[in-house]
């Protein structure tokens, strides 16, 4: 399996599915706000900085880009961080992942 196919497969493995008019469909995921903590990391972004690459550097998992996006109130329509932006990277990933599980299991 190619690396891209592997990433695609793992990205959706925890997303709930449903049926819409008999066709399998993914349930829309909700992404929680990420609470500020005193041990969070801060970096100033450069021209080619991308949220998925930063997530991979800090968490070892590029699919966790949304944690950084939500921590900084960035829109989810681009993986590129604004140039010269002081980007907050949450240090305690377990809090964000716990909140993600909570908001998506409540429905």
C-alpha positions as CSV (number, residue, x, y, z in Angstrom):
1,X,0.0,0.0,0.0
2,X,1.3,3.5,-0.9
3,X,2.0,6.0,1.9
4,X,-0.9,8.2,0.6
5,X,-3.3,5.3,0.7
6,X,-2.2,4.4,4.2
7,X,-2.7,7.9,5.5
8,X,-6.1,8.1,3.8
9,X,-7.1,4.8,5.4
10,X,-6.1,5.8,8.9
11,X,-7.6,9.3,8.6
12,X,-11.1,7.9,8.5
13,X,-10.8,4.8,10.7
14,X,-12.5,6.4,13.8
15,X,-15.2,8.3,12.0
16,X,-18.7,7.0,12.4
17,X,-20.7,5.9,9.4
18,X,-24.4,5.9,8.7
19,X,-26.6,5.2,5.7
20,X,-28.2,7.9,3.6
21,X,-30.9,6.6,1.2
22,X,-29.2,3.2,1.5
23,X,-25.7,4.5,0.7
24,X,-23.0,4.4,3.3
25,X,-21.8,7.8,4.4
26,X,-19.5,9.3,7.0
27,X,-21.0,11.2,9.9
28,X,-19.9,14.8,10.0
29,X,-17.3,15.3,12.8
30,X,-17.3,18.2,15.2
31,X,-14.0,19.8,16.3
32,X,-13.9,21.2,19.8
33,X,-12.2,24.4,21.0
34,X,-8.7,23.7,22.5
35,X,-8.2,25.1,25.9
36,X,-5.2,27.3,26.6
37,X,-2.6,25.8,28.9
38,X,0.5,27.2,30.5
39,X,2.8,24.6,28.9
40,X,1.7,25.1,25.3
41,X,4.4,25.7,22.7
42,X,4.6,28.9,20.6
43,X,6.3,29.1,17.2
44,X,6.4,31.9,14.7
45,X,5.4,30.6,11.3
46,X,7.4,31.0,8.1
47,X,6.5,31.0,4.4
48,X,6.2,27.2,3.9
49,X,4.8,26.2,7.3
50,X,1.9,23.8,7.1
51,X,-0.3,22.7,9.9
52,X,-0.1,19.0,9.0
53,X,3.7,19.2,9.0
54,X,3.8,21.0,12.3
55,X,1.4,18.4,13.8
56,X,3.7,15.7,12.5
57,X,6.8,17.4,14.1
58,X,5.1,17.8,17.5
59,X,2.7,14.8,17.7
60,X,4.2,12.4,15.2
61,X,0.8,12.4,13.3
62,X,0.0,14.7,10.5
63,X,-3.7,14.1,10.7
64,X,-3.8,16.0,14.0
65,X,-3.4,19.3,12.2
66,X,-7.0,20.2,13.3
67,X,-5.8,20.4,16.9
68,X,-3.4,23.3,16.0
69,X,-6.0,24.9,13.8
70,X,-8.7,24.9,16.5
71,X,-6.2,26.1,19.1
72,X,-5.5,29.2,17.0
73,X,-9.1,29.7,15.7
74,X,-7.9,29.2,12.1
75,X,-10.3,28.2,9.4
76,X,-10.1,24.6,8.3
77,X,-10.0,25.4,4.6
78,X,-6.2,25.5,4.3
79,X,-3.2,23.7,5.9
80,X,-1.0,26.7,5.4
81,X,-0.3,28.8,8.5
82,X,-0.4,32.6,8.1
83,X,3.2,33.9,7.6
84,X,4.6,35.6,10.7
85,X,1.8,34.3,12.9
86,X,2.6,33.3,16.5
87,X,1.1,29.8,16.4
88,X,0.1,28.0,19.6
89,X,0.7,24.3,19.6
90,X,-1.1,22.5,22.5
91,X,1.4,20.5,24.6
92,X,-1.2,18.1,26.1
93,X,-2.7,16.3,23.2
94,X,-4.8,14.1,25.4
95,X,-7.1,16.9,26.4
96,X,-7.9,17.9,22.8
97,X,-8.5,14.3,21.8
98,X,-10.7,13.7,24.9
99,X,-12.8,16.7,24.0
100,X,-13.0,15.5,20.4
101,X,-14.3,12.1,21.6
102,X,-16.8,13.7,23.9
103,X,-18.4,16.0,21.4
104,X,-18.6,13.3,18.7
105,X,-20.0,10.6,21.0
106,X,-22.7,12.7,22.5
107,X,-24.7,12.7,19.3
